[in-house]
């Protein structure tokens, strides 16, 4: 479950609360406002408790859609007799749950390895693909083993296009073969995992 929100000092920008959508990302881009995303970190009602792959998928797909900030819904579960369960902190003693450890691992890894990279790039567009084995775009060729959902995001840095691939499957890994700038790349991506294809410092 992914909800969207953003703010603008000059005017109100209304986004439909929904799963991430390309029009919402483009709307933020056109109005020069940052996209902030609320991600599910607690089981409740008919929603199961998200596991590590679920949490990583939500965060990385948000990045694929140009998100600049996230908030986890919700972080502290004070009442233990409600349907909400396994939030990052539980009870009046703020007991850390397994979910807390998952989120910490995901965010620490991102901050260490990718935060400065994403800060240096500007989101341009995202395309999603499913039920296909290959695509050709901008002199780049991508082929995959399994016809599962994946996202191709375009960023800009110093007037150069930067591409990112994200495995959109919530359950399965996938094998990618990419030819970009006459360089072949061959790799697997776990559910929700991404790879930036041509970033240079």
Residue pairs with C-beta under 8 A, 6 or more apart in sequence:
1 19
1 39
1 40
1 47
2 18
2 19
2 20
2 37
2 38
2 39
2 40
2 58
2 61
2 62
3 17
3 18
3 37
3 38
3 73
4 15
4 16
4 17
4 18
4 20
4 24
4 35
4 36
4 37
4 38
5 15
5 36
5 37
5 38
6 13
6 15
6 28
6 33
6 34
6 35
6 36
7 13
7 33
7 36
8 31
8 33
11 31
13 27
13 28
13 31
13 33
15 24
15 27
15 28
16 24
18 24
20 37
20 61
20 62
20 65
22 65
22 125
22 126
22 127
22 128
24 35
24 65
25 35
25 65
25 66
25 123
25 125
25 126
26 125
28 34
28 35
28 66
29 66
29 123
29 124
34 68
34 69
35 65
35 66
35 67
35 68
35 69
35 123
36 67
36 68
36 69
36 70
36 71
37 62
37 65
37 67
37 69
37 70
37 71
38 70
38 71
38 72
38 73
39 55
39 58
39 59
39 62
39 70
39 71
39 72
39 73
40 47
40 50
40 54
40 58
40 72
40 73
41 50
41 55
41 72
41 73
41 74
41 75
41 87
41 88
41 99
41 103
42 49
42 50
42 73
42 74
42 77
42 84
42 85
42 86
42 87
42 88
42 99
43 49
43 50
43 84
43 85
43 86
44 82
44 83
44 84
44 85
45 83
49 85
49 86
49 99
50 58
50 99
51 102
52 102
52 105
52 106
53 170
53 171
53 190
53 191
53 192
54 170
54 192
55 99
55 102
55 103
55 106
56 106
56 190
56 191
56 192
56 193
57 170
57 191
57 192
58 192
59 70
59 106
59 107
59 110
59 192
60 166
60 192
60 193
60 194
61 151
61 166
61 168
61 192
62 70
63 118
63 153
63 164
63 166
63 194
64 126
64 151
64 153
64 164
64 166
64 194
65 123
65 126
65 151
65 153
66 123
66 126
66 153
72 88
72 103
74 84
74 87
75 87
75 88
75 89
76 87
76 88
76 89
76 90
76 94
77 84
77 85
77 86
77 87
77 89
77 90
77 91
78 91
78 92
80 90
80 91
86 97
86 98
86 99
87 97
87 99
88 96
88 97
88 99
88 100
88 103
89 95
89 96
89 97
89 100
90 97
114 196
117 196
117 199
120 157
121 155
121 156
121 157
121 162
121 199
122 155
122 156
122 157
123 153
123 155
124 154
124 155
124 156
124 161
125 153
125 154
126 151
126 152
126 153
126 154
127 137
127 151
127 152
127 153
128 149
128 150
128 151
128 152
128 168
129 135
129 149
129 150
129 151
129 152
130 147
130 148
130 149
130 150
130 168
131 147
132 147
133 143
133 144
133 147
134 141
134 142
134 143
134 144
135 141
135 142
135 152
136 142
137 152
138 161
139 180
139 181
140 163
140 178
140 179
140 180
140 197
141 178
141 179
142 152
142 165
142 176
142 177
142 178
143 176
143 177
143 178
144 150
144 174
144 175
144 176
144 177
145 174
145 175
146 169
146 172
146 174
146 175
148 167
148 168
148 169
148 172
148 174
149 168
149 169
150 165
150 166
150 167
150 168
150 169
150 174
150 176
150 189
151 164
151 165
151 166
151 168
152 163
152 164
152 165
153 163
153 164
153 165
153 166
154 161
154 162
154 163
155 161
155 162
155 163
155 164
156 162
157 199
162 196
162 197
162 198
162 199
163 180
163 196
163 197
163 198
164 194
164 195
164 196
164 197
165 176
165 178
165 189
165 194
165 195
165 197
166 189
166 192
166 193
166 194
167 173
167 174
167 189
167 190
167 191
167 192
167 193
167 194
168 192
169 191
170 191
170 192
171 191
172 191
173 188
173 189
173 190
173 191
173 193
174 188
174 189
175 186
175 187
175 188
176 185
176 186
176 187
176 188
176 189
176 195
177 184
177 185
177 186
178 184
178 185
178 186
178 197
179 185
180 197
180 198
181 198
185 195
185 197
187 195
189 195
